[in-house]
Amino acid sequence: MTRFIANSRSLRESKWVLLGIPMDFTVSRKSGSRFGPESIRAESYNLETYSPTQDRDLEEVTFFDLEDLHFPYGDVHQALDTAERVARHLLTLGKRIGGLGGEHLVSLPLIRAAASFWPELRVVHLDAHADLRTSLRGGTLSHSSVMRHVAKSCLSEPGRLYQFGIRSGCREEMAWGKAHTRIHLGEVLEPLVRCLEELKPCPVYLSIDIDVVDPAAAPGTGTPEAGGITSRELLEAIHAMKGLDLVGFDLVEVAPDLDVNNVTSALAAKCVREILLQWG
């Protein structure tokens, strides 16, 4: 399997560890995000390792790509249990984790593991969708309910979930978000910048659903939603978070079979590069 470009040969020496979680078992529209991790890695080889924006090179960063986790196809609970067990082990080794999805539900075990190590954890969630449903088609555990689980069972209080770019959700989840989380509709960069000072003293986990970007710029995703931000705005949001104590991240919902010329995978790979350079 291909590893992310400039991957270190040594897990022991690496600050960051990437792991792929190829799961798309609860999607509500189109599947295919289980192929996202491999596509993101492949597209990383079409990037320069050097970032002019940060004046840093991935060759200067020690990170290790653990490749994809393995679990039976369709077994949601086994997939989540495996991801959480691996994440907890990496955290006990002093590593910081970067998850490649996969559907958005894969964020749950990574955030749960991080919250067990950092009780004061805050989650920054960039997404088109609120993901605050209580259930979808009779199931309470899905990509559309992941942030409800994060807010209620991972974080010490729901107000430690900061949501940006949200432009889709049912009436009930929007009302719940406005009452309990720090939800910001439509925009990302401006409200994020306003929240930076209160985030600075805290450990932060960043969860990026690629559909926060408008489908004109990121068509390769299973639940596209018109009216999103530009790819440049997403990168600017990542750069704006410099100075925060980032302890983990994930980038999810890239579905390469739905993409055009791999532009979505290319954007995802660039986001991963910028995160590793900024916090590596």
Secondary structure as GFF3:
##gff-version 3
##sequence-region A 1 280
A	DSSP	beta_strand	16	21	.	.	.	ID=ss1
A	DSSP	three_ten_helix	33	35	.	.	.	ID=ss2
A	DSSP	alpha_helix	36	44	.	.	.	ID=ss3
A	DSSP	beta_strand	50	51	.	.	.	ID=ss4
A	DSSP	beta_strand	56	57	.	.	.	ID=ss5
A	DSSP	three_ten_helix	58	60	.	.	.	ID=ss6
A	DSSP	beta_strand	63	68	.	.	.	ID=ss7
A	DSSP	alpha_helix	76	92	.	.	.	ID=ss8
A	DSSP	beta_strand	96	101	.	.	.	ID=ss9
A	DSSP	three_ten_helix	104	106	.	.	.	ID=ss10
A	DSSP	alpha_helix	107	117	.	.	.	ID=ss11
A	DSSP	beta_strand	122	126	.	.	.	ID=ss12
A	DSSP	alpha_helix	146	149	.	.	.	ID=ss13
A	DSSP	pi_helix	150	154	.	.	.	ID=ss14
A	DSSP	three_ten_helix	158	160	.	.	.	ID=ss15
A	DSSP	beta_strand	161	166	.	.	.	ID=ss16
A	DSSP	alpha_helix	171	180	.	.	.	ID=ss17
A	DSSP	beta_strand	182	185	.	.	.	ID=ss18
A	DSSP	alpha_helix	189	199	.	.	.	ID=ss19
A	DSSP	beta_strand	203	209	.	.	.	ID=ss20
A	DSSP	three_ten_helix	210	212	.	.	.	ID=ss21
A	DSSP	alpha_helix	231	240	.	.	.	ID=ss22
A	DSSP	beta_strand	245	252	.	.	.	ID=ss23
A	DSSP	three_ten_helix	256	258	.	.	.	ID=ss24
A	DSSP	alpha_helix	263	279	.	.	.	ID=ss25
###
